Amino acid sequence: MKELEDGQISRCFTICFGKKETLNHKYVHGKWPEIVEAPDPLLIIWGNLGVTSCGQWMRALLVFIMTLIVTIVSFYLIAWAIG
């Protein structure tokens, strides 16, 4: 979390040199927002999101088909442009 530490240092210098008003727009309800690390995607409980396993498979199939179509169309457009 080096970025957070750098942000705290630059914020401190800004306040110390009398330019606190430049930071006021970054505060939420008078407090600096707390930054927390996002959870690992493997820890998401898909059942709590209202997506059934069948729905997950259908979405994955749709993405696969669309990717395949885009790849085939791109291949033929490139071959047509070259030839």
Buried (B, 14 or more C-beta within 10 A) or exposed (E): EEEEEEBEEEBEEBEEEEEEEEEEEEEEEEEEEEEEEEEEEEEEEEEEEEEEEEEEEEEEEEEEEEEEEEEEEEEEEEEEEEE
